[in-house]
Amino acid sequence: MSLDREWQRYLLNESIEKDVFVYIQGLQEIVNQIKPKTMTEKRRLTLATQHIAEMKKHARRMQNRIDLLQEKLNILEEALNENEEI
């Protein structure tokens, strides 16, 4: 493990774990920076913005569900370990 390699990974953002929210935020920033030239483009960007908002909602719901399921799994594993110890 060399310092140069770790520094290079840091600079390339390889060491940072990216989740769906990072990608959604990047997509939202890109869409917000686009300047429409026609009404059709403006409508498409509005629709894209609405879709991104829906993706955020669904991603939050999925993340909440995953957190809940992980907590239930931890409880079950703890109960299983307690039963094995008896």
RAPE-V353115 format. One line per field, one symbol per residue. ss: DSSP state (2 for helix, 1 for strand, 0 for the rest). psi: psi as a letter, one per 30 degrees, with the letter a starting at -180 (. if undefined). A space follows every 10 residues. Layout:
ss: ???
psi: ???
//
This chain:
ss: 0022222222 2000000002 2222222222 2220000022 2222222222 2222222222 2222222222 2222222222 222220
psi: jleeeeeeee eggffkkkaf eeeeeeeeee effkjkflee eeeeeeeeee eeeeeeeeee eeeeeeeeee eeeeeeeeee eeeef.
//
